[in-house]
């Protein structure tokens, strides 16, 4: 995001095809053969196995027919040699190996057989006979849904209660999208090889990946230098530095004026949350434009804000003229009053416009494009904007957020597990967050936070990345006392500390 930011391999996210094509070249540049790379992959997983369970533990290693399975055979052999009690379960037990010399996976499999060991069918697995499972069945090349016996296998492993080590990616997860292909193994720990696959951080994948560790196998630097990542993990910059320390003689006019437009009839809560967050995260002034019926309750909630009842949309004109940034949508509704306010804002002056909630639903009804948009949809809102569905969006979140930006312009945040940002300064994944954020009002706080950062002169892309990242971290902090029952207002204190560069307590 900043000109001096250094993005490392651990913050770079790649498509599966990039890794497939790039790892061999990286190995060659590093003086390693692909067979040596497979041996290194197996060793990396085995080292994690040693940390997970004691010597002599009973290990079930499930192996596929490709290179992922080859990694699994290396793990099995190393574990057997070090005193673990290992059983290998193969997709095709006792298959005849015809390319042992040239095929690295078959070579690893033959090395296991040379120890005098057998291979078992998947349906012979009995969970009570083991202490840990290694999933080396499908790697990054899986493109079809799991079905039949593989569905039964995933069910058996997931219901076993055993810890699971996944090799590169849990079987059943699409490496590029994070979607589950029919079913997927739920891992305790995933050791991903060479570089991080972008799908591991978003969509359904975070619920299956468990702890994620990168093993670059000694070729990471060569791979990184030769392959550009189109997506990066947020968090590589110190976002507090973007805001900087305030001057001793600063005044409120230095930190912008946020106008929150929303609070339709009977819906004051969302505007209150956006308003409070904008104030608590540093905006110099915050105004609210709401339905006249809500003025009293909103004003009583925060005396520092200026609250205006809007009878007719023309009354927004002077407020828009004074504002640095507009946040439109929290509690706006979709009434005729709401539509008139929306049209006034969208067609009004050249403010940056953070469009959230019902603002997005109204934008879906009357699509237009603007480089001044900062859009913050959840999957349902994104589906309406794209004239599809939340399910379609979740099947490929990367494509969805890129399509939103192409269609509507500006900067776009697609919320959800592993929120995605498509912006003029690059594409980012928010790898932080908590189930504590799964409650009403969290998005209203985020909209207010982004508006506040914009008012404090961050560029739109910066405000979106810093805001989404800090919001996720604040959610983690608020959830420490229990994920259930966390309220949006619980984020205000940690957010205040984050924007001031203070450690969380």
Secondary structure in CASP SS format (residue, H / E / C, confidence):
PFRMAT SS
TARGET T0000
AUTHOR 0000-0000-0000
METHOD secondary structure of the structure
MODEL  1
X C 1.00
X C 1.00
X C 1.00
X C 1.00
X C 1.00
X C 1.00
X C 1.00
X C 1.00
X H 1.00
X H 1.00
X H 1.00
X E 1.00
X E 1.00
X E 1.00
X C 1.00
X H 1.00
X H 1.00
X H 1.00
X H 1.00
X H 1.00
X H 1.00
X H 1.00
X H 1.00
X H 1.00
X H 1.00
X H 1.00
X H 1.00
X H 1.00
X H 1.00
X C 1.00
X C 1.00
X C 1.00
X C 1.00
X H 1.00
X H 1.00
X H 1.00
X H 1.00
X H 1.00
X H 1.00
X H 1.00
X H 1.00
X H 1.00
X H 1.00
X H 1.00
X H 1.00
X H 1.00
X H 1.00
X H 1.00
X H 1.00
X H 1.00
X H 1.00
X H 1.00
X C 1.00
X C 1.00
X C 1.00
X C 1.00
X C 1.00
X E 1.00
X E 1.00
X E 1.00
X E 1.00
X E 1.00
X E 1.00
X C 1.00
X C 1.00
X C 1.00
X H 1.00
X H 1.00
X H 1.00
X H 1.00
X H 1.00
X H 1.00
X H 1.00
X H 1.00
X H 1.00
X H 1.00
X H 1.00
X H 1.00
X H 1.00
X H 1.00
X H 1.00
X C 1.00
X C 1.00
X C 1.00
X E 1.00
X E 1.00
X E 1.00
X E 1.00
X E 1.00
X E 1.00
X C 1.00
X C 1.00
X C 1.00
X C 1.00
X C 1.00
X C 1.00
X C 1.00
X C 1.00
X C 1.00
X C 1.00
X C 1.00
X C 1.00
X C 1.00
X H 1.00
X H 1.00
X H 1.00
X H 1.00
X H 1.00
X H 1.00
X H 1.00
X H 1.00
X H 1.00
X H 1.00
X C 1.00
X C 1.00
X C 1.00
X C 1.00
X C 1.00
X E 1.00
X E 1.00
X C 1.00
X H 1.00
X H 1.00
X H 1.00
X C 1.00
X C 1.00
X H 1.00
X H 1.00
X H 1.00
X C 1.00
X C 1.00
X E 1.00
X E 1.00
X E 1.00
X E 1.00
X E 1.00
X C 1.00
X C 1.00
X C 1.00
X C 1.00
X C 1.00
X C 1.00
X C 1.00
X C 1.00
X C 1.00
X C 1.00
X C 1.00
X C 1.00
X H 1.00
X H 1.00
X H 1.00
X H 1.00
X H 1.00
X H 1.00
X H 1.00
X H 1.00
X H 1.00
X H 1.00
X H 1.00
X H 1.00
X C 1.00
X C 1.00
X E 1.00
X E 1.00
X E 1.00
X E 1.00
X E 1.00
X C 1.00
X C 1.00
X C 1.00
X C 1.00
X C 1.00
X E 1.00
X C 1.00
X C 1.00
X C 1.00
X C 1.00
X C 1.00
X C 1.00
X E 1.00
X C 1.00
X C 1.00
X C 1.00
X C 1.00
X C 1.00
X C 1.00
X C 1.00
X C 1.00
X E 1.00
X E 1.00
X E 1.00
X E 1.00
X E 1.00
X C 1.00
X C 1.00
X E 1.00
X E 1.00
X H 1.00
X H 1.00
X H 1.00
X H 1.00
X C 1.00
X C 1.00
X C 1.00
X C 1.00
X H 1.00
X H 1.00
X H 1.00
X H 1.00
X C 1.00
X E 1.00
X E 1.00
X E 1.00
X E 1.00
X E 1.00
X C 1.00
X C 1.00
X C 1.00
X C 1.00
X H 1.00
X H 1.00
X H 1.00
X H 1.00
X H 1.00
X H 1.00
X H 1.00
X C 1.00
X C 1.00
X C 1.00
X C 1.00
X E 1.00
X E 1.00
X E 1.00
X C 1.00
X C 1.00
X C 1.00
X C 1.00
X C 1.00
X H 1.00
X H 1.00
X H 1.00
X H 1.00
X H 1.00
X C 1.00
X C 1.00
X C 1.00
X C 1.00
X C 1.00
X C 1.00
X C 1.00
X C 1.00
X H 1.00
X H 1.00
X H 1.00
X H 1.00
X C 1.00
X E 1.00
X E 1.00
X E 1.00
X E 1.00
X E 1.00
X C 1.00
X C 1.00
X C 1.00
X C 1.00
X C 1.00
X C 1.00
X C 1.00
X H 1.00
X H 1.00
X H 1.00
X H 1.00
X H 1.00
X H 1.00
X H 1.00
X H 1.00
X H 1.00
X H 1.00
X H 1.00
X H 1.00
X C 1.00
X C 1.00
X C 1.00
X C 1.00
X E 1.00
X E 1.00
X E 1.00
X E 1.00
X E 1.00
X E 1.00
X C 1.00
X H 1.00
X H 1.00
X H 1.00
X H 1.00
X H 1.00
X H 1.00
X H 1.00
X H 1.00
X H 1.00
X H 1.00
X C 1.00
X C 1.00
X C 1.00
X C 1.00
X E 1.00
X E 1.00
X E 1.00
X E 1.00
X C 1.00
X C 1.00
X C 1.00
X H 1.00
X H 1.00
X H 1.00
X H 1.00
X H 1.00
X H 1.00
X H 1.00
X H 1.00
X H 1.00
X H 1.00
X C 1.00
X C 1.00
X E 1.00
X E 1.00
X E 1.00
X E 1.00
X C 1.00
X C 1.00
X C 1.00
X C 1.00
X C 1.00
X C 1.00
X C 1.00
X H 1.00
X H 1.00
X H 1.00
X H 1.00
X H 1.00
X H 1.00
X H 1.00
X H 1.00
X H 1.00
X H 1.00
X H 1.00
X C 1.00
X C 1.00
X C 1.00
X C 1.00
X C 1.00
X E 1.00
X E 1.00
X E 1.00
X E 1.00
X C 1.00
X C 1.00
X H 1.00
X H 1.00
X H 1.00
X H 1.00
X H 1.00
X H 1.00
X H 1.00
X H 1.00
X C 1.00
X C 1.00
X C 1.00
X C 1.00
X C 1.00
X C 1.00
X C 1.00
X E 1.00
X E 1.00
X E 1.00
X C 1.00
X C 1.00
X C 1.00
X H 1.00
X H 1.00
X H 1.00
X H 1.00
X H 1.00
X H 1.00
X H 1.00
X C 1.00
X C 1.00
X C 1.00
X C 1.00
X H 1.00
X H 1.00
X H 1.00
X H 1.00
X H 1.00
X H 1.00
X C 1.00
X H 1.00
X H 1.00
X H 1.00
X H 1.00
X H 1.00
X H 1.00
X H 1.00
X H 1.00
X H 1.00
X H 1.00
X H 1.00
X H 1.00
X C 1.00
X C 1.00
X E 1.00
X E 1.00
X E 1.00
X E 1.00
X C 1.00
X C 1.00
X C 1.00
X C 1.00
X C 1.00
X E 1.00
X E 1.00
X E 1.00
X E 1.00
X C 1.00
X C 1.00
X E 1.00
X E 1.00
X E 1.00
X E 1.00
X C 1.00
X C 1.00
X C 1.00
X C 1.00
X C 1.00
X H 1.00
X H 1.00
X H 1.00
X C 1.00
X C 1.00
X C 1.00
X C 1.00
X H 1.00
X H 1.00
X H 1.00
X H 1.00
X H 1.00
X H 1.00
X H 1.00
X H 1.00
X H 1.00
X H 1.00
X H 1.00
X H 1.00
X H 1.00
X H 1.00
X C 1.00
X C 1.00
X C 1.00
X C 1.00
X H 1.00
X H 1.00
X H 1.00
X H 1.00
X H 1.00
X H 1.00
X H 1.00
X H 1.00
X H 1.00
X H 1.00
X H 1.00
X H 1.00
X H 1.00
X H 1.00
X H 1.00
X H 1.00
X H 1.00
X H 1.00
X H 1.00
X H 1.00
X H 1.00
X H 1.00
X C 1.00
X C 1.00
X C 1.00
X C 1.00
X C 1.00
X C 1.00
X H 1.00
X H 1.00
X H 1.00
X H 1.00
X H 1.00
X H 1.00
X H 1.00
X H 1.00
X H 1.00
X H 1.00
X H 1.00
X H 1.00
X C 1.00
X C 1.00
X C 1.00
X C 1.00
X C 1.00
X C 1.00
END
